[in-house]
């Protein structure tokens, strides 16, 4: 009987230690108040890095010299394709050339529901066939720490276009 009582005490003692270890593990790996989603707000993600444009997909496509074009970056010079963009946390915005020289400065902001990225002054590009395309806002499709996707509505002549722009 004494051996059974001793084994029972050892078993209970081991269970106590096992329970303590599990409780400690759970408390150390669970979310804390500092793990809130506010650390990665859309605004924080936009201002977290310098961005380059990966694509500018146009819908409907355009015909240029007998070639259907859906990504109008093909119409841009190498210099323009290498522009980078910095959205600073203080609401300022810079556009850089490939050497890091500032080409354009403005301001930026996201609306309250993070669906529109607005610029203080329009960003303007000139394209063959389409002409001058300027935009002062982008309708946000998605924002992450590695990619921003948005759309811009534009009219050229009598045609309405939607430009889907992807920053990486």
Secondary structure, DSSP 8 states (H G I E B T S, - for coil): -HHHHHHHHHHHHHHHHHHHHHHHHHHHHS--GGG-GGGG-HHHHHTTSEEEEEEEEEEEEEEETTEEEEEGGGGS-HHHHT-EEEE-TTSEEEEE-TTS-EEEEEEEEE-TTS-EEEEEEEEEEEETTTEEEEEEEEEEEEE-SS-EEEEEEEEETTEEEEEEEEE-
